[in-house]
Amino acid sequence: MSEIKVAVATPADIIYVSQILQTIEDSAKVRGTGIAKRKPEYIVEKIVQGKAVIATSDEKFVGFCYVESWGNKTFVANSGLIVRPEFRGHGVAKDIKRAAFNLSRQLFPDAQIFGLTTALAVMKINSELGYRPVTFSELTDDDSFWKGCQSCINYDILTRTERKHCLCTGMLYKPEWEKQGVHETKEPETLVYPLPVYDRWMRFKQTVLLRLLNIKSGSSANQSGEKKKMFTFF
């Protein structure tokens, strides 16, 4: 395989926009979960603003991720992380994610960096970068961000739980954690959970959350007076 280059995108990379959007759409179909859809103009804007990271190999598109700011720049998200199927399994997603994280820290040094994902590999990468799983209440309350979830097939779950839970897991990085030495350790790998742990977490979350929604849906028809069970996530 030829060398894969990961770098901040430039206007010259606008030629890859159609491939970026197609890869995002194809990835969403394969996962069976949502990846927020974006218009070509939006991706072009991110590239022109220097708020995107792209991976290429011999001038072929490989992967992509972009940076968004929310809540008057107090929160930043690294969104739309995708890698073309034929290039997966070579650590490209990790390299892109780390580059996007570093770009976010450079552009918004005081902002909290967060993400929503159902991808186990992304959860592990986030953990390695210093993110922690958190409740949705700890993420931005910027309505513009949450409106971006409308194109996700799981949006109904988000709205039915009053934006408190979804199949995605919220993860957050705070700059002060680094300043306080929270992530300083002689054995950094002990802070990172292995993929099987995330897999069990996602299975548990899906089972319990969907059960809770079914209970709510059937509550009006339930005349037994039985108290509903409540579940806490994260």
DRENBA-542979 format. One record per residue (C-alpha): y, x, z; residue number from 1. Coordinates in steps of 0.02 Angstrom, whole numbers, plus 32768, in hexadecimal, padded with zeros to 4 digits. Example, Ala and Ser with C-alpha at 12.3 -4.5 7.8 and 13.67 -1.06 7.14 Angstrom:
2
+------+------+------+-----+
|    Y |    X |    Z | num |
+------+------+------+-----+
| 7F1F | 8267 | 8186 |   1 |
| 7FCB | 82AC | 8165 |   2 |
+------+------+------+-----+
This chain:
234
+------+------+------+-----+
|    Y |    X |    Z | num |
+------+------+------+-----+
| 8000 | 8000 | 8000 |   1 |
| 80AE | 803E | 7FD3 |   2 |
| 812C | 8063 | 805B |   3 |
| 817B | 7FC8 | 80A8 |   4 |
| 8234 | 7FD9 | 80CF |   5 |
| 8287 | 7F6E | 8154 |   6 |
| 8345 | 7F6A | 8156 |   7 |
| 83DD | 7EFC | 8170 |   8 |
| 83EE | 7E92 | 80D3 |   9 |
| 847E | 7EB0 | 805B |  10 |
| 84C8 | 7E45 | 7FCF |  11 |
| 8452 | 7E9E | 7F57 |  12 |
| 83C2 | 7E43 | 7FAF |  13 |
| 8401 | 7D96 | 7F7D |  14 |
| 8387 | 7DA1 | 7EEA |  15 |
| 82FA | 7D81 | 7F67 |  16 |
| 833F | 7CDD | 7FAD |  17 |
| 82CC | 7C6A | 7F4A |  18 |
| 8234 | 7CD0 | 7F80 |  19 |
| 826F | 7CCD | 8035 |  20 |
| 827E | 7C0F | 8034 |  21 |
| 81D6 | 7BF8 | 7FDD |  22 |
| 817F | 7C6A | 805A |  23 |
| 81CC | 7C08 | 80EB |  24 |
| 8191 | 7B64 | 80A0 |  25 |
| 80E1 | 7BA5 | 807D |  26 |
| 80D3 | 7BED | 812C |  27 |
| 8104 | 7B47 | 817B |  28 |
| 807C | 7AED | 8118 |  29 |
| 7FF6 | 7B6A | 814A |  30 |
| 8023 | 7B68 | 8202 |  31 |
| 802D | 7AAB | 8208 |  32 |
| 80C5 | 7AC1 | 8278 |  33 |
| 817C | 7AC5 | 8256 |  34 |
| 81EC | 7B4D | 8213 |  35 |
| 829D | 7B0D | 8201 |  36 |
| 82CA | 7AFD | 8149 |  37 |
| 836A | 7B4C | 810B |  38 |
| 83CC | 7B36 | 806B |  39 |
| 83E2 | 7BC9 | 7FF3 |  40 |
| 849C | 7BD0 | 801B |  41 |
| 8476 | 7BE9 | 80D3 |  42 |
| 8402 | 7C7D | 80B4 |  43 |
| 8480 | 7CC9 | 803B |  44 |
| 8507 | 7CB9 | 80C0 |  45 |
| 849E | 7D14 | 8141 |  46 |
| 847A | 7DA1 | 80C8 |  47 |
| 8531 | 7DB4 | 8096 |  48 |
| 8567 | 7DB4 | 814D |  49 |
| 84ED | 7E40 | 8176 |  50 |
| 848C | 7DCE | 81EA |  51 |
| 83E0 | 7DDD | 819B |  52 |
| 8351 | 7E59 | 8195 |  53 |
| 82E3 | 7E6D | 80FC |  54 |
| 8243 | 7ECD | 80D7 |  55 |
| 821C | 7F0A | 8026 |  56 |
| 819C | 7F76 | 7FD0 |  57 |
| 81BB | 7FBE | 7F23 |  58 |
| 8249 | 7F3F | 7F0F |  59 |
| 81D1 | 7EB0 | 7F38 |  60 |
| 81FC | 7E34 | 7FC2 |  61 |
| 818D | 7E48 | 805D |  62 |
| 81DF | 7DF2 | 80F1 |  63 |
| 827E | 7DAF | 813D |  64 |
| 82DA | 7D77 | 81DA |  65 |
| 838D | 7D44 | 81FF |  66 |
| 8404 | 7D40 | 8293 |  67 |
| 8460 | 7CA4 | 82CF |  68 |
| 84DE | 7C91 | 835D |  69 |
| 84F2 | 7BF5 | 83C5 |  70 |
| 8559 | 7BB4 | 8457 |  71 |
| 85F6 | 7C17 | 842A |  72 |
| 858D | 7CB4 | 8410 |  73 |
| 8541 | 7CAE | 84BE |  74 |
| 8494 | 7C96 | 8473 |  75 |
| 8444 | 7CE9 | 83DC |  76 |
| 83A3 | 7CBB | 8382 |  77 |
| 833A | 7D23 | 830A |  78 |
| 82FC | 7C9B | 8296 |  79 |
| 8292 | 7C82 | 81FB |  80 |
| 821E | 7D15 | 8217 |  81 |
| 81A2 | 7D17 | 8187 |  82 |
| 8132 | 7D96 | 812F |  83 |
| 80DB | 7D7A | 8089 |  84 |
| 801F | 7D5F | 80A5 |  85 |
| 7FE7 | 7DF8 | 8044 |  86 |
| 804E | 7E6A | 80B6 |  87 |
| 8016 | 7E22 | 815D |  88 |
| 7FAE | 7E85 | 81D6 |  89 |
| 8011 | 7F26 | 81BF |  90 |
| 8091 | 7F12 | 8249 |  91 |
| 811B | 7ED7 | 81D3 |  92 |
| 8149 | 7E3F | 823D |  93 |
| 815C | 7EAF | 82D5 |  94 |
| 81CD | 7F28 | 8277 |  95 |
| 8239 | 7E9A | 8234 |  96 |
| 8245 | 7E47 | 82DE |  97 |
| 8277 | 7EE9 | 8333 |  98 |
| 82FB | 7F0B | 82AD |  99 |
| 8341 | 7E5A | 82C1 | 100 |
| 8342 | 7E70 | 837E | 101 |
| 83A2 | 7F15 | 836F | 102 |
| 841B | 7EC5 | 82F3 | 103 |
| 843A | 7E36 | 836D | 104 |
| 845D | 7EB0 | 83FA | 105 |
| 84D6 | 7F0D | 8389 | 106 |
| 8534 | 7E73 | 834C | 107 |
| 8530 | 7E11 | 83EF | 108 |
| 8514 | 7E8F | 847D | 109 |
| 8536 | 7E12 | 8509 | 110 |
| 84D7 | 7D7D | 84C1 | 111 |
| 8430 | 7D3C | 84FE | 112 |
| 83AD | 7D46 | 8474 | 113 |
| 8331 | 7CB8 | 8467 | 114 |
| 82B0 | 7C6C | 83F6 | 115 |
| 823C | 7BD9 | 83DE | 116 |
| 8192 | 7BFA | 8395 | 117 |
| 80DF | 7BBE | 8388 | 118 |
| 80A2 | 7C63 | 833F | 119 |
| 8038 | 7CC6 | 83B9 | 120 |
| 8061 | 7D6D | 8367 | 121 |
| 811C | 7D4A | 8375 | 122 |
| 8109 | 7D21 | 842E | 123 |
| 80B5 | 7DC9 | 844A | 124 |
| 813C | 7E26 | 83E8 | 125 |
| 81C4 | 7DCC | 8449 | 126 |
| 8170 | 7DFC | 84EC | 127 |
| 816D | 7EB3 | 84B7 | 128 |
| 8228 | 7EA9 | 8495 | 129 |
| 824B | 7E65 | 8543 | 130 |
| 824D | 7DA9 | 8526 | 131 |
| 8206 | 7D33 | 85A8 | 132 |
| 81C3 | 7C82 | 8593 | 133 |
| 8243 | 7C05 | 85D7 | 134 |
| 8264 | 7B4B | 85DE | 135 |
| 82CE | 7AFF | 8555 | 136 |
| 8356 | 7ADE | 85D6 | 137 |
| 8376 | 7B9A | 85DD | 138 |
| 8399 | 7BA2 | 8523 | 139 |
| 8439 | 7B73 | 84C9 | 140 |
| 8476 | 7ABF | 84D9 | 141 |
| 84D1 | 7ACF | 8432 | 142 |
| 84A6 | 7A2F | 83D4 | 143 |
| 84B8 | 7A8B | 832E | 144 |
| 8422 | 7AF6 | 8359 | 145 |
| 83B2 | 7A65 | 8389 | 146 |
| 83E2 | 7A04 | 82ED | 147 |
| 8392 | 7A92 | 828D | 148 |
| 82EB | 7A57 | 82D3 | 149 |
| 82F8 | 79B2 | 8273 | 150 |
| 8299 | 79FB | 81DF | 151 |
| 8207 | 7A2C | 8250 | 152 |
| 816E | 79BA | 824F | 153 |
| 816E | 79BF | 830D | 154 |
| 8220 | 797F | 831F | 155 |
| 81E1 | 78D7 | 835D | 156 |
| 8191 | 792D | 83F3 | 157 |
| 8234 | 7984 | 841C | 158 |
| 8298 | 78E3 | 8418 | 159 |
| 8216 | 787D | 8478 | 160 |
| 821C | 78FC | 8506 | 161 |
| 82DB | 78F7 | 8506 | 162 |
| 82E2 | 79AA | 84C5 | 163 |
| 8286 | 79ED | 855D | 164 |
| 81DF | 7A1B | 850D | 165 |
| 818D | 7A36 | 8465 | 166 |
| 80F8 | 7A92 | 841B | 167 |
| 8169 | 7B2A | 8407 | 168 |
| 817B | 7BA3 | 8497 | 169 |
| 822B | 7BD8 | 84C7 | 170 |
| 8243 | 7C92 | 84E8 | 171 |
| 82E0 | 7CE7 | 8527 | 172 |
| 8329 | 7D96 | 853A | 173 |
| 83BE | 7DB7 | 85AB | 174 |
| 8420 | 7E5A | 8599 | 175 |
| 8439 | 7E62 | 8656 | 176 |
| 837D | 7E74 | 866E | 177 |
| 8387 | 7F1C | 8616 | 178 |
| 841F | 7F4F | 867B | 179 |
| 83C4 | 7F21 | 871C | 180 |
| 832C | 7F86 | 86E8 | 181 |
| 82BD | 7EEC | 86E4 | 182 |
| 825C | 7F31 | 8650 | 183 |
| 8257 | 7FE5 | 868B | 184 |
| 81A4 | 8016 | 86B6 | 185 |
| 8130 | 80A9 | 86A3 | 186 |
| 80B4 | 8036 | 8650 | 187 |
| 8118 | 7FC1 | 85DE | 188 |
| 807A | 7F7A | 8592 | 189 |
| 8055 | 7F23 | 8637 | 190 |
| 80E8 | 7EAF | 8613 | 191 |
| 8099 | 7E72 | 8572 | 192 |
| 8011 | 7DEE | 8570 | 193 |
| 7F82 | 7E02 | 84F3 | 194 |
| 7F73 | 7D84 | 8466 | 195 |
| 7EE1 | 7D23 | 84B7 | 196 |
| 7F55 | 7CF7 | 8547 | 197 |
| 7FD6 | 7CAC | 84D0 | 198 |
| 7F4A | 7C53 | 8473 | 199 |
| 7F0B | 7C00 | 8512 | 200 |
| 7FBD | 7BD4 | 8542 | 201 |
| 7FDF | 7B7F | 849B | 202 |
| 7F3C | 7B1D | 84A1 | 203 |
| 7F61 | 7AE3 | 8552 | 204 |
| 8013 | 7AB4 | 8525 | 205 |
| 7FE2 | 7A50 | 848C | 206 |
| 7F5A | 79F2 | 84E9 | 207 |
| 7FC4 | 79C5 | 8580 | 208 |
| 8064 | 799F | 8520 | 209 |
| 8010 | 792D | 84A4 | 210 |
| 7FB4 | 78D7 | 8532 | 211 |
| 8058 | 78BA | 858B | 212 |
| 80A6 | 786F | 84EF | 213 |
| 8010 | 77FC | 84D9 | 214 |
| 8024 | 77C2 | 858D | 215 |
| 80DB | 779B | 856E | 216 |
| 80B4 | 773F | 84CE | 217 |
| 8035 | 76D1 | 8523 | 218 |
| 8093 | 76B6 | 85C5 | 219 |
| 80E1 | 7612 | 858E | 220 |
| 8035 | 75C9 | 856E | 221 |
| 7FEB | 760C | 860E | 222 |
| 7FE9 | 7582 | 8692 | 223 |
| 7F7A | 75DA | 870F | 224 |
| 800B | 7624 | 8771 | 225 |
| 7FB9 | 76CE | 876E | 226 |
| 8037 | 7758 | 8785 | 227 |
| 804F | 77CB | 86F3 | 228 |
| 8026 | 7882 | 8708 | 229 |
| 80B6 | 78F9 | 86F0 | 230 |
| 80A3 | 79A6 | 86A6 | 231 |
| 8110 | 7A40 | 86B4 | 232 |
| 8113 | 7AC3 | 862C | 233 |
| 8141 | 7B7C | 862D | 234 |
+------+------+------+-----+
